[in-house]
Amino acid sequence: MTPPRKPTPDSSPPGIIEADAVYVAAEFYRRMRWHRHSQRQARRLGLPVIRFGSRDYIIGRKALEWLEKLAEGAVDT
């Protein structure tokens, strides 16, 4: 029987989004546990994504603000 794997020190559990962090979009989506459909829908609904070079970035604070608006119904679905 093999022992369970230890988490790597730099990996945060899914669902943790810090306001003072900038995420590569793929990392943000992984933490939110969003699949492709959810990613596209969030972008259509105005999730602020910054495109720089060939990568997309998401600012934690802006994403949290967007999620709060979504929860309040301020974002048209």
Residue frames as qw, qx, qy, qz and C-alpha x, y, z in Angstrom:
[[0.000, 0.889, 0.458, 0.000, 0.00, 0.00, 0.00],
 [0.426, 0.360, -0.012, 0.830, 1.39, 3.40, -1.00],
 [0.180, -0.496, -0.464, 0.711, 1.16, 6.34, 1.41],
 [0.267, 0.868, 0.419, -0.008, -1.12, 9.24, 0.43],
 [0.499, 0.442, 0.075, 0.742, 0.48, 12.06, -1.51],
 [0.276, -0.583, -0.311, 0.698, 1.37, 15.19, 0.37],
 [0.332, 0.900, 0.277, 0.052, 0.07, 18.44, -1.14],
 [0.579, 0.316, -0.031, 0.751, 2.72, 20.68, -2.63],
 [0.292, -0.454, -0.391, 0.745, 3.43, 23.74, -0.48],
 [0.036, 0.192, -0.177, -0.965, 2.45, 26.27, -3.15],
 [0.237, -0.315, -0.755, -0.524, -0.89, 24.67, -4.03],
 [0.330, -0.029, 0.410, -0.850, -3.97, 26.21, -2.47],
 [0.313, 0.295, 0.894, -0.124, -7.14, 24.22, -2.13],
 [0.030, 0.413, 0.620, 0.667, -9.80, 24.73, -4.79],
 [0.251, -0.800, -0.531, -0.126, -12.22, 27.52, -3.99],
 [0.442, -0.674, -0.112, 0.581, -9.65, 29.86, -2.39],
 [0.419, 0.667, 0.210, 0.579, -9.43, 33.15, -4.29],
 [0.445, -0.504, -0.241, 0.700, -7.38, 35.89, -2.67],
 [0.208, 0.936, 0.259, -0.113, -8.25, 39.52, -3.35],
 [0.104, -0.885, 0.344, 0.298, -4.63, 40.65, -3.54],
 [0.563, -0.193, 0.723, 0.352, -3.54, 37.99, -6.05],
 [0.517, 0.540, -0.325, -0.579, -3.35, 37.86, -9.84],
 [0.724, -0.027, 0.688, -0.036, -4.15, 34.47, -11.36],
 [0.102, 0.171, -0.768, -0.609, -3.46, 32.93, -14.72],
 [0.660, -0.021, -0.113, -0.743, -6.99, 32.22, -15.96],
 [0.718, 0.040, -0.684, -0.122, -6.44, 28.45, -15.98],
 [0.292, 0.022, -0.750, 0.593, -5.44, 28.53, -12.30],
 [0.352, -0.017, 0.262, -0.899, -8.46, 30.68, -11.40],
 [0.741, 0.021, -0.353, -0.570, -10.81, 28.29, -13.20],
 [0.595, 0.050, -0.785, 0.164, -9.19, 25.30, -11.51],
 [0.061, 0.014, -0.647, 0.760, -9.67, 26.86, -8.09],
 [0.515, 0.074, 0.127, -0.845, -13.31, 27.65, -8.90],
 [0.408, 0.074, 0.910, 0.006, -13.75, 24.12, -10.31],
 [0.541, 0.612, 0.094, -0.569, -15.25, 25.57, -13.47],
 [0.644, 0.144, 0.655, 0.368, -15.33, 23.54, -16.68],
 [0.258, 0.086, 0.450, 0.851, -15.28, 25.07, -20.16],
 [0.103, -0.671, -0.613, -0.404, -19.00, 25.90, -20.26],
 [0.407, -0.807, -0.323, 0.281, -18.82, 27.79, -16.95],
 [0.455, -0.335, 0.179, 0.805, -15.70, 29.64, -18.10],
 [0.143, 0.307, 0.534, 0.774, -17.37, 30.82, -21.31],
 [0.247, -0.763, -0.563, -0.196, -20.56, 31.77, -19.50],
 [0.461, -0.687, -0.195, 0.526, -18.63, 33.80, -16.90],
 [0.336, -0.144, 0.313, 0.876, -16.78, 35.68, -19.64],
 [0.013, -0.511, -0.614, -0.601, -20.04, 36.38, -21.46],
 [0.377, -0.803, -0.461, -0.023, -21.50, 37.73, -18.22],
 [0.069, 0.931, -0.110, 0.341, -18.59, 40.14, -17.80],
 [0.817, -0.475, 0.042, 0.325, -15.93, 38.40, -15.70],
 [0.148, 0.943, -0.276, -0.113, -12.98, 40.83, -16.04],
 [0.903, -0.038, 0.252, 0.347, -10.15, 39.04, -17.85],
 [0.013, 0.875, -0.328, -0.356, -6.90, 40.75, -18.82],
 [0.906, 0.343, 0.133, 0.209, -5.22, 39.52, -22.00],
 [0.098, -0.878, 0.422, 0.201, -1.46, 40.09, -22.08],
 [0.011, -0.437, 0.856, 0.276, 0.64, 38.36, -24.68],
 [0.515, -0.018, -0.763, -0.392, -0.74, 34.87, -25.12],
 [0.280, -0.227, -0.851, 0.381, -2.09, 34.52, -21.57],
 [0.367, -0.664, -0.318, -0.568, -5.25, 35.55, -19.78],
 [0.272, 0.039, -0.653, 0.706, -5.07, 36.88, -16.23],
 [0.421, -0.694, -0.466, -0.351, -7.73, 37.47, -13.60],
 [0.048, 0.407, -0.478, 0.777, -7.30, 39.83, -10.66],
 [0.270, -0.275, -0.882, 0.271, -8.67, 38.25, -7.51],
 [0.067, 0.353, 0.405, -0.841, -10.30, 41.44, -6.20],
 [0.383, 0.215, -0.326, -0.837, -12.09, 42.13, -9.50],
 [0.424, -0.081, -0.862, -0.266, -13.30, 38.53, -9.74],
 [0.172, -0.326, -0.795, 0.482, -14.64, 38.61, -6.18],
 [0.219, 0.331, 0.144, -0.906, -16.44, 41.90, -6.90],
 [0.436, 0.113, -0.595, -0.665, -17.94, 40.34, -10.03],
 [0.350, -0.187, -0.917, 0.038, -19.09, 37.28, -8.06],
 [0.004, 0.349, 0.587, -0.730, -20.75, 39.53, -5.46],
 [0.364, 0.278, -0.161, -0.874, -22.63, 41.39, -8.21],
 [0.432, 0.009, -0.814, -0.388, -23.65, 38.04, -9.69],
 [0.222, -0.267, -0.871, 0.347, -24.96, 36.91, -6.30],
 [0.129, 0.397, 0.362, -0.833, -26.94, 40.15, -5.89],
 [0.480, 0.599, 0.640, 0.037, -28.48, 39.75, -9.32],
 [0.053, 0.826, -0.093, -0.553, -26.78, 42.87, -10.67],
 [0.082, -0.347, 0.757, 0.547, -25.27, 40.88, -13.57],
 [0.738, 0.297, -0.038, -0.604, -27.73, 40.12, -16.37],
 [0.449, -0.206, 0.865, 0.090, -27.82, 36.37, -16.87]]
